[in-house]
Amino acid sequence: GNLLAMTAFTHVPQVFNAPASLLSRLIGMWVGVVAGLAVTVWVIALSVMAVAENYGFSSGRAVLTVFLPGIVIFAVVFALILVFALSLAPAVMTPGAMPVPGL
């Protein structure tokens, strides 16, 4: 199969976001929120099915394949923020190390 073509088709439901946004302006915000969430779940499900079909993966392996890049990026960003915060901790914890405005 052609994963690029399959992935392109998985995003077709996104065309429903524009009418949902318009309806949310006319009816209420929650219509857009619920419709956007439904479209997002639909696109993710189609993406998982496209990966499973293209590579012959099981559903579980396809879910992992779709979500793993996001999980790795989140972990790297979290680790970088943690390292940055911990590198500032000694300066913050040392009395007199940082000038306090007004004192």
N, C-alpha and C positions, 0 to 999 in steps of 0.2 A: 504494500500500500504506500501511498504518498502522504506522509505525516503532515507536511506543510499544507496540503490541500484540505486534509481532514481538520487540522487545527483552525484553518480559516473558516470552515463551515461551522465549527463549534461556537464561533463568536457571532453568528448571524442573529441569535436571540437578542443581542444588544440593541437591535433596532427598536425593541419595545421600550427601551429606557426613555426615549424622547416623548412618546405619548404618555407614558407614566408620569414623567416630570410635568407635563402640561396638566394632566389630571390632578396632580398633587397641588398645583397652584389653584385650580378651580374648586376642588373638593376638600382637600386637606393634606397636610404634610405626610401623614401616615400612609396614604395611598402610594406615594412615591417611594417611601422607605420599604414598604412590603413588596412592591413590584420590583424594586431594585435588588432586594435580597433574593426574591424568587428567580430573577434572571441570572444573578450571580451563581446561585446553586445549580441552575440549569446548565450554564456554561461550564462549570466545574465538572458536572456529571458527564457532559458531552466530551470534554477534554479527556477525562479518565477512560471513557469508552473508546475514543480515538486512539489513545496510547495502547490500550489493551488489544484492540483490533490490529493495529499496525505491527506491533512487536510480538503478538501472541502471548501477552502476559496475562496472569490471573488478575482479577479485580483488585486484590490487595496489593499486588506488586505494581499495578498501574497507578493506584492511589499514591503509593510511596514515590513513584517516579514523578508524578505531577507535583506533589507537595515538598519533596526533598530539597529542591533549590531554594525555596522560600525559607525552609527551616534552617538551612545552612547559612543563608544570608542573615537571618535574624540572630543566630548564635554568634556569628562573627561581629556584627554590630554591637550586640550585648557585651561581648568580651572586650571590645575596644572601649566602650563606655565605662565598663568596670575598671579596666586598667587605667584609664584617664582619671576616674574618680579616686582610685586608690593612690595614684601619684600625687594628687592634690591633698590627700588626707594629712600627711605630715605637716605641711604648711598651715593648714587650717587648725590642726590640733596643738601646734606650738604657740604658747602665749607670746605675744609681741612680734611674731613673725610677719603678721599682716597688719598694716595700719587700719585702725577702726575710725571711720569718719566721726568727727565731733568729740573725740577724746584726746 
